[in-house]
Amino acid sequence: MARTLLAIYPHSPHRYDEMLSADGGVRPHWQQFFDHLDAVAPDEMRERLEFVDRRILENGVTYNVYAAPDGADRPWALDPVPLIIPPEEWAEVSVAVAQRAAMLNAMLADLYGAQTLLAEGLLPPALVYGQHGYLWPCHGIKPPGDIWLHNYAVDLARSPDGHWWVIADRTQAPSGAGYALENRLIVSRVFPEMFRDLRVQHVADFFRDQQEGLAALAPVEGDEAPHIVLLTPGPYNETYFEHAYLARYLGYPLVEGQDLTVRGDTVYLKTLRGLKRVHVILRRQDDGYCDPLELRGDSALGVPGLLGVVRAGRVVMANALGSGLLGSGALMGFLPAICERLLGEPLAMPSVATWWCGEAPARKEVIENLRKLVLKPTFPGASNEVIFGDRLGEEQLAAVAARVEADPSAFVAQELVKLSRAPVWSGGQRRKLRSRAMGLRVYAAIGPEGYKVMRSEEHTS
């Protein structure tokens, strides 16, 4: 069959294409899958697409957007064409992500402990104390195993020359691992032959390691079995499907704050048979809402006294309370030196070029090059505003520059990244591949032997 898909696939020589090389040929690790996709008859492909939609509806896979007209129970969108990464490349990505998780964990331990990074000038105090993410009541806490970051996600993008960059770190309560698992299961049924022939790696061991890692940290006494629960803000949260899905998959009770209670220095789950001690709380709500007694007094989602139990070492919070501190993009420019200081090794994967406007030289650089940059708020939650300099007129650029000068510490600028392109199905009845900008979220979790990275759509042929 003629390669009609390739003949009409849009290819730009100015961006890295995941499937095609610079000369327009199919990359070796894509060739077998592309040949299969190109040989699928139109009617058969329509049936596969209908299977994807049907499976999502039957399984109730949703992602809710607050205040959106269709936000409640909006079906999850899934394109069946996977991203394929060769194993040798994925091995490098995995090592870099695991290193970054270890470094960020060490940062949290230092910032809530000895604070040597601040004392040695490796991190500006304003980036720590100037945001709500730094929880003062958590200073001095020593979590079991000195593990603060039990779950970590990182957003990656590929530079035009093919190298990976870090775009954002997710350290609060990273979402998406459950969706990744469901996506993998659905796509494996859409292309069962390819999953077999390409020997695609399974992700079940990632979740198994996560279970074992949390159980190993549980502060059990005697012959107690670790009791682990998954804490959710409730069914109105945008990723509630994932909370319920992961709780069922991992075998953990899905609980809300009102299902837990503190007695003395212990937290319990309320059951029909009475109170049952909880050793580990895998939280999927922001840390500030977890304890209205010591953190946010207006929270109706938390457990009064929970932080006292954490302080006593009687429960593990995963992630630790206060870990949302590292969600600021402004930290990225300081990470190379921090990695050398804390781990004694260079940072394996660079971040996208980042400037925090709170420093005078960086602010000058940003204002002079606003048209080439993306401007974001320094602290998560402060604002959702993202300003793309290349979309602004001269008057707008001047107005933005004035805002930066007036409140420099509130802004961080990053290089405008030309994202790589990846193939997606046309989304309609036509037999056609389209090209879309691609970003990749990678997940890591603490296991018995350190951080374990969830495998991507790599193959081992």
C-alpha positions as CSV (number, residue, x, y, z in Angstrom):
1,M,0.0,0.0,0.0
2,A,1.3,3.5,-0.9
3,R,2.4,5.6,2.0
4,T,-0.5,8.0,1.7
5,L,-0.2,9.0,5.4
6,L,3.4,10.2,4.9
7,A,2.6,11.9,1.6
8,I,0.1,14.3,3.3
9,Y,1.8,14.5,6.7
10,P,2.9,18.1,7.4
11,H,6.6,18.3,8.1
12,S,8.4,21.5,9.0
13,P,12.2,21.6,8.8
14,H,12.3,24.3,11.4
15,R,11.1,22.1,14.3
16,Y,12.2,18.8,15.6
17,D,9.7,16.1,14.4
18,E,9.4,13.0,16.7
19,M,8.5,10.7,13.8
20,L,10.5,12.2,10.9
21,S,14.2,13.0,10.5
22,A,15.4,16.2,9.1
23,D,15.4,14.8,5.6
24,G,11.8,13.7,5.9
25,G,12.4,10.0,6.4
26,V,10.7,8.0,9.1
27,R,13.0,7.5,12.1
28,P,14.1,3.9,12.7
29,H,12.3,3.5,16.0
30,W,9.0,4.7,14.4
31,Q,9.3,2.7,11.2
32,Q,7.5,-0.5,12.3
33,F,4.6,1.3,13.9
34,F,4.2,3.7,11.0
35,D,4.1,0.8,8.5
36,H,1.4,-0.9,10.6
37,L,-0.6,2.4,10.8
38,D,-0.2,3.0,7.1
39,A,-1.6,-0.4,6.3
40,V,-4.7,-0.2,8.4
41,A,-7.9,0.1,6.3
42,P,-10.0,3.2,6.8
43,D,-13.0,1.2,8.1
44,E,-10.9,-0.7,10.6
45,M,-9.3,2.6,11.8
46,R,-12.8,4.1,12.4
47,E,-13.7,1.1,14.5
48,R,-10.6,1.5,16.6
49,L,-11.3,5.2,17.1
50,E,-14.9,4.4,18.1
51,F,-13.5,1.8,20.6
52,V,-11.4,4.6,22.2
53,D,-14.4,6.8,22.6
54,R,-16.5,4.0,23.9
55,R,-13.9,2.8,26.4
56,I,-13.5,6.3,27.8
57,L,-17.3,6.7,28.3
58,E,-17.7,3.2,29.7
59,N,-14.9,3.7,32.2
60,G,-16.0,7.2,33.1
61,V,-12.6,8.8,32.3
62,T,-13.1,12.5,32.9
63,Y,-11.2,15.7,33.5
64,N,-13.2,18.5,35.0
65,V,-12.4,22.2,34.4
66,Y,-13.7,24.6,37.0
67,A,-16.2,27.2,35.7
68,A,-16.2,25.7,32.2
69,P,-19.6,25.1,30.6
70,D,-18.8,21.5,29.9
71,G,-16.4,21.2,32.9
72,A,-18.5,18.7,34.9
73,D,-17.7,15.1,33.9
74,R,-16.0,16.2,30.6
75,P,-14.8,13.1,28.8
76,W,-11.0,12.6,28.6
77,A,-9.5,13.3,25.2
78,L,-7.1,10.6,24.0
79,D,-5.3,10.3,20.7
80,P,-4.5,6.7,19.9
81,V,-1.2,7.4,18.2
82,P,1.5,6.9,20.9
83,L,4.8,8.7,21.4
84,I,7.6,6.3,20.7
85,I,11.0,6.8,22.3
86,P,14.0,4.5,21.7
87,P,15.2,2.6,24.8
88,E,18.7,4.1,24.9
89,E,17.2,7.6,24.8
90,W,14.6,6.8,27.5
91,A,17.4,5.4,29.7
92,E,19.1,8.8,29.7
93,V,15.8,10.6,30.4
94,S,15.0,8.2,33.3
95,V,18.4,8.8,34.9
96,A,18.0,12.5,34.6
97,V,14.5,12.5,36.1
98,A,15.5,10.3,39.0
99,Q,18.4,12.6,39.7
100,R,16.2,15.7,39.6
101,A,13.7,14.0,42.1
102,A,16.6,13.2,44.5
103,M,17.9,16.8,44.2
104,L,14.5,18.4,44.9
105,N,14.0,16.0,47.8
106,A,17.3,17.1,49.3
107,M,16.3,20.8,48.7
108,L,13.1,20.3,50.7
109,A,15.0,18.6,53.5
110,D,17.5,21.6,53.6
111,L,14.9,24.4,53.3
112,Y,12.8,22.9,56.1
113,G,16.0,22.0,58.1
114,A,19.5,23.4,58.2
115,Q,18.9,26.0,55.3
116,T,22.5,25.8,54.1
117,L,21.3,26.8,50.6
118,L,20.1,30.1,52.0
119,A,23.1,30.6,54.3
120,E,25.6,30.0,51.4
121,G,23.7,32.3,49.0
122,L,22.8,29.5,46.5
123,L,19.2,30.5,46.7
124,P,17.6,34.0,47.3
125,P,15.6,34.1,50.6
126,A,12.8,36.0,48.7
127,L,12.1,32.9,46.6
128,V,11.5,30.9,49.7
129,Y,10.0,33.2,52.3
130,G,8.2,35.3,49.7
131,Q,5.6,32.7,48.8
132,H,2.7,31.0,50.5
133,G,4.2,27.6,49.5
134,Y,6.7,27.8,52.4
135,L,4.8,26.4,55.4
136,W,6.5,27.7,58.5
137,P,4.8,25.2,60.8
138,C,6.7,22.4,58.9
139,H,10.1,23.8,59.7
140,G,12.1,21.3,61.7
141,I,10.0,18.3,60.8
142,K,11.9,15.1,60.0
143,P,9.8,12.7,57.9
144,P,10.6,9.0,57.9
145,G,13.6,8.2,55.8
146,D,14.1,11.9,55.2
147,I,11.8,11.6,52.2
148,W,9.8,14.7,51.4
149,L,9.1,14.0,47.8
150,H,7.4,10.6,47.4
151,N,5.8,11.4,44.1
152,Y,7.3,13.7,41.4
153,A,6.3,14.8,37.9
154,V,8.3,16.9,35.5
155,D,7.1,18.5,32.2
156,L,9.7,18.1,29.4
157,A,10.0,19.6,25.9
158,R,12.4,18.8,23.2
159,S,14.6,21.6,21.9
160,P,15.0,22.1,18.1
161,D,18.3,20.1,18.2
162,G,16.6,17.1,19.7
163,H,17.7,17.5,23.4
164,W,15.2,17.4,26.2
165,W,14.6,20.4,28.5
166,V,12.7,20.7,31.7
167,I,9.8,23.1,31.5
168,A,8.2,22.7,34.9
169,D,8.6,20.7,38.1
170,R,5.5,19.3,39.8
171,T,6.1,18.7,43.5
172,Q,2.8,19.5,45.3
173,A,0.5,16.5,44.5
174,P,1.4,15.6,40.9
175,S,-1.5,14.5,38.7
176,G,-1.6,12.4,35.6
177,A,-0.1,9.0,36.5
178,G,-3.5,7.4,36.6
179,Y,-4.5,8.9,33.3
180,A,-1.2,7.6,31.8
181,L,-2.0,4.1,33.0
182,E,-5.5,4.2,31.6
183,N,-4.2,5.6,28.3
184,R,-1.7,2.8,28.1
185,L,-4.4,0.2,28.6
186,I,-6.6,1.7,26.0
187,V,-3.9,2.1,23.3
188,S,-2.7,-1.4,24.0
189,R,-6.1,-2.7,22.9
190,V,-6.2,-0.4,19.8
191,F,-2.8,-1.7,18.6
192,P,-2.4,-5.1,20.2
193,E,-0.1,-6.4,17.5
194,M,2.3,-3.5,17.9
195,F,2.4,-3.8,21.7
196,R,3.4,-7.4,21.2
197,D,5.8,-7.0,18.4
198,L,7.6,-3.9,19.7
199,R,7.7,-5.4,23.2
200,V,6.4,-2.2,24.8
201,Q,7.4,-1.9,28.4
202,H,4.7,-2.3,31.1
203,V,4.1,0.3,33.8
204,A,2.7,-2.0,36.5
205,D,6.1,-2.3,38.2
206,F,6.1,1.5,38.7
207,F,3.0,1.4,40.8
208,R,4.2,-1.8,42.6
209,D,7.4,0.0,43.5
210,Q,5.4,2.9,44.7
211,Q,3.3,0.7,47.0
212,E,6.4,-1.0,48.4
213,G,8.1,2.3,48.9
214,L,5.3,3.8,50.9
215,A,4.8,0.6,52.9
216,A,8.5,0.6,53.8
217,L,8.3,4.2,55.2
218,A,5.1,3.5,57.2
219,P,5.7,4.0,61.0
220,V,4.2,0.7,62.0
221,E,4.5,-0.8,65.5
222,G,5.0,-4.5,66.2
223,D,3.3,-6.7,63.7
224,E,1.0,-4.0,62.3
225,A,0.3,-4.0,58.6
226,P,0.7,-0.6,57.0
227,H,-2.6,1.1,56.4
228,I,-2.4,3.5,53.5
229,V,-5.2,5.8,52.3
230,L,-5.6,8.2,49.4
231,L,-6.8,11.6,50.4
232,T,-8.9,13.5,47.8
233,P,-10.6,16.9,48.0
234,G,-13.7,15.3,46.7
235,P,-15.7,14.6,43.5
236,Y,-15.7,18.3,42.4
237,N,-11.9,18.2,41.9
238,E,-10.8,18.4,38.3
239,T,-8.9,15.1,38.5
240,Y,-11.3,13.2,40.8
241,F,-11.5,10.3,38.3
242,E,-7.8,9.7,38.7
243,H,-8.1,9.8,42.5
244,A,-10.7,7.1,42.4
245,Y,-9.0,5.1,39.7
246,L,-5.6,5.0,41.5
247,A,-7.2,4.2,44.9
248,R,-8.9,1.2,43.3
249,Y,-5.8,0.1,41.3
250,L,-3.4,0.5,44.3
251,G,-5.9,-1.1,46.8
252,Y,-6.1,2.0,49.0
253,P,-9.3,3.4,50.6
254,L,-10.3,6.7,49.0
255,V,-11.0,9.2,51.7
256,E,-11.9,12.8,52.2
257,G,-10.9,14.9,55.2
258,Q,-14.1,14.2,57.1
259,D,-13.4,10.5,57.0
260,L,-10.3,10.9,59.1
261,T,-9.9,12.1,62.7
262,V,-7.0,12.8,65.0
263,R,-6.9,11.3,68.5
264,G,-3.8,12.3,70.5
265,D,-0.8,11.9,68.2
266,T,-2.4,9.4,65.9
267,V,-4.7,9.8,62.8
268,Y,-7.5,7.3,62.3
269,L,-10.0,6.3,59.6
270,K,-13.6,6.2,60.6
271,T,-15.1,2.8,59.8
272,L,-18.3,1.0,60.6
273,R,-16.2,-1.2,63.0
274,G,-14.7,1.8,64.7
275,L,-11.5,3.7,64.3
276,K,-8.6,2.2,62.3
277,R,-5.1,3.7,62.5
278,V,-3.7,5.3,59.3
279,H,0.1,5.0,58.7
280,V,0.4,6.7,55.3
281,I,-1.7,9.3,53.6
282,L,-1.2,9.6,49.8
283,R,-2.6,13.1,49.4
284,R,-4.1,14.5,46.2
285,Q,-5.0,17.9,47.7
286,D,-2.8,20.9,48.2
287,D,-0.9,20.9,51.4
288,G,-2.3,24.1,52.8
289,Y,-5.8,22.6,53.0
290,C,-4.7,19.5,54.9
291,D,-4.9,21.0,58.4
292,P,-7.2,23.9,59.3
293,L,-5.8,24.0,62.8
294,E,-2.2,25.0,61.8
295,L,-2.3,25.8,58.1
296,R,-5.4,27.3,56.3
297,G,-8.0,28.1,58.8
298,D,-10.7,28.4,56.1
299,S,-10.2,24.9,54.9
300,A,-13.2,22.6,55.0
301,L,-11.2,19.8,53.4
302,G,-8.6,19.0,56.0
303,V,-8.1,17.1,59.2
304,P,-7.7,19.3,62.4
305,G,-4.5,18.3,64.2
306,L,-3.0,16.4,61.3
307,L,0.2,18.4,61.3
308,G,0.8,17.5,64.9
309,V,0.6,13.8,64.0
310,V,3.2,14.4,61.2
311,R,5.4,16.3,63.6
312,A,5.3,13.3,66.0
313,G,6.3,11.0,63.2
314,R,3.2,8.9,63.5
315,V,2.0,9.3,59.9
316,V,3.7,9.7,56.5
317,M,2.3,12.4,54.2
318,A,3.1,11.7,50.6
319,N,4.1,14.2,49.4
320,A,5.2,15.8,52.6
321,L,3.4,18.9,53.7
322,G,5.3,21.9,52.4
323,S,6.6,20.2,49.2
324,G,4.6,22.6,47.0
325,L,7.3,25.1,47.7
326,L,9.4,23.9,44.8
327,G,6.7,24.6,42.2
328,S,8.1,28.0,41.3
329,G,9.7,28.2,37.9
330,A,12.0,30.9,39.2
331,L,14.0,28.2,41.0
332,M,15.2,26.7,37.8
333,G,18.0,29.1,37.2
334,F,19.6,28.2,40.5
335,L,19.4,24.4,40.2
336,P,22.7,23.6,38.5
337,A,24.7,25.0,41.4
338,I,22.3,23.5,44.0
339,C,22.7,20.1,42.4
340,E,26.5,20.3,42.6
341,R,26.2,21.4,46.3
342,L,23.6,18.8,47.4
343,L,24.4,15.8,45.2
344,G,28.0,16.5,44.3
345,E,27.3,16.0,40.6
346,P,26.2,18.1,37.6
347,L,22.6,18.5,36.7
348,A,21.9,15.8,34.0
349,M,19.1,17.6,32.2
350,P,19.0,21.4,31.8
351,S,16.0,23.5,32.4
352,V,14.7,25.9,29.8
353,A,16.6,29.2,30.1
354,T,15.0,31.0,33.0
355,W,15.4,34.5,34.6
356,W,13.9,35.6,37.9
357,C,13.2,39.3,37.6
358,G,13.9,39.8,41.3
359,E,17.6,40.0,40.4
360,A,18.7,43.3,38.7
361,P,20.9,41.8,36.0
362,A,18.2,39.2,35.1
363,R,15.5,41.9,35.1
364,K,17.5,44.0,32.7
365,E,18.0,41.1,30.4
366,V,14.3,40.3,30.5
367,I,13.1,43.8,29.7
368,E,15.5,44.1,26.8
369,N,14.4,40.8,25.3
370,L,10.7,40.7,26.2
371,R,9.6,39.9,22.7
372,K,11.6,36.6,22.7
373,L,10.4,35.4,26.2
374,V,7.4,34.0,28.0
375,L,6.6,35.8,31.3
376,K,5.0,33.9,34.1
377,P,4.1,34.6,37.8
378,T,7.0,33.7,40.1
379,F,4.8,31.9,42.7
380,P,2.2,29.1,41.9
381,G,-1.3,30.2,42.6
382,A,-0.5,33.9,42.5
383,S,-2.0,34.3,39.0
384,N,-2.6,32.1,36.0
385,E,-1.5,34.8,33.6
386,V,1.1,33.8,31.1
387,I,2.4,36.5,28.7
388,F,3.9,35.6,25.3
389,G,6.2,38.5,24.3
390,D,6.0,37.6,20.6
391,R,2.2,38.3,20.6
392,L,2.5,41.9,21.9
393,G,2.6,45.2,20.2
394,E,5.0,48.0,21.1
395,E,2.6,49.7,23.6
396,Q,1.8,46.4,25.2
397,L,5.4,45.5,25.6
398,A,6.1,48.8,27.3
399,A,3.2,48.3,29.6
400,V,4.5,44.8,30.6
401,A,8.0,46.2,31.1
402,A,6.5,48.8,33.5
403,R,4.7,46.1,35.5
404,V,8.0,44.1,35.8
405,E,9.8,47.2,37.0
406,A,7.1,48.0,39.5
407,D,7.1,44.5,41.1
408,P,10.1,42.6,39.8
409,S,10.0,39.7,42.2
410,A,6.6,38.7,41.0
411,F,7.8,37.7,37.6
412,V,9.9,35.0,36.0
413,A,10.8,34.8,32.3
414,Q,11.6,31.8,30.2
415,E,12.9,31.3,26.7
416,L,10.1,30.8,24.2
417,V,10.5,27.1,23.3
418,K,9.7,25.9,19.8
419,L,8.1,22.6,20.8
420,S,8.8,19.5,18.8
421,R,6.0,18.0,16.7
422,A,4.5,14.6,17.0
423,P,1.9,12.8,14.8
424,V,-1.8,12.6,15.9
425,W,-4.8,11.2,14.1
426,S,-6.9,13.6,12.3
427,G,-9.8,13.3,14.8
428,G,-12.4,12.9,12.1
429,Q,-13.4,10.2,9.6
430,R,-10.5,11.1,7.2
431,R,-7.5,8.9,7.0
432,K,-4.9,11.4,7.9
433,L,-2.1,12.2,10.3
434,R,-1.7,15.7,11.6
435,S,1.3,17.3,13.4
436,R,1.0,18.8,16.8
437,A,3.3,20.5,19.3
438,M,4.3,18.0,21.9
439,G,5.2,18.1,25.6
440,L,5.9,15.1,27.8
441,R,5.1,14.7,31.5
442,V,7.3,12.1,33.2
443,Y,6.5,10.5,36.6
444,A,8.8,9.3,39.4
445,A,8.0,7.7,42.8
446,I,10.1,6.7,45.7
447,G,10.6,2.9,45.8
448,P,12.6,0.5,48.0
449,E,15.7,1.3,46.0
450,G,15.3,5.0,45.3
451,Y,13.3,6.9,42.7
452,K,11.6,4.8,40.0
453,V,10.6,6.5,36.8
454,M,7.5,5.4,34.9
455,R,8.3,4.0,31.5
456,S,7.2,5.8,28.4
457,E,6.1,4.3,25.0
458,E,9.6,2.9,24.5
459,H,10.3,-0.3,22.7
460,T,13.0,-2.9,23.0
461,S,13.2,-4.3,19.5
